[in-house]
Amino acid sequence: MLYLFNSKQVETVRETAGILGKGEANIYRWLAQYREGGIENLLKNRQTIGRPKKLSVETASKIQRELKEPEGFASYKEIDCWLRVVQGVSSSYGTVYHLVKLVYPTKNGYKKKIRGNYCLRSLLLFTSVAGGGFEPPTFGL
């Protein structure tokens, strides 16, 4: 951005925003940061604000690894069930969908043959790992 202004390739914030593919508000904010603290202020790693992510990075990577396995998950519902039973996290369909799209960015998305009730298998596996004394969650039922 600074290079574009200094080399006289652009004259307005609107032109700069168009070339960089960013909104004008971003350009104005960057210019204010530059005026306030120079290039060092622009290069600072800023903390993101907003709601923390529902799924941890570790959980997301476990799902993505499992999706790449031949056995994998049979459906979005199985992933949701695994998240609730094994990880103790409730998630929306959109969250699961976006995780799957990272692994399968095709138009058809994620399709595998149904291999049985994964929810039951997850519960049995988790019970054996937890030492047998596991009380399954009721999920509001």
HELIX and SHEET records of a PDB file:
HELIX    1   1 LEU A    2  ASN A    6  1                                   5    
HELIX    2   2 VAL A   13  LEU A   20  1                                   8    
HELIX    3   3 GLU A   24  LEU A   43  1                                  20    
HELIX    4   4 VAL A   57  LYS A   68  1                                  12    
HELIX    5   5 TYR A   76  TRP A   82  1                                   7    
HELIX    6   6 LEU A   83  GLN A   87  3                                   5    
HELIX    7   7 TYR A   93  VAL A  103  1                                  11    
HELIX    8   8 TYR A  118  VAL A  129  1                                  12    
END                                                                             
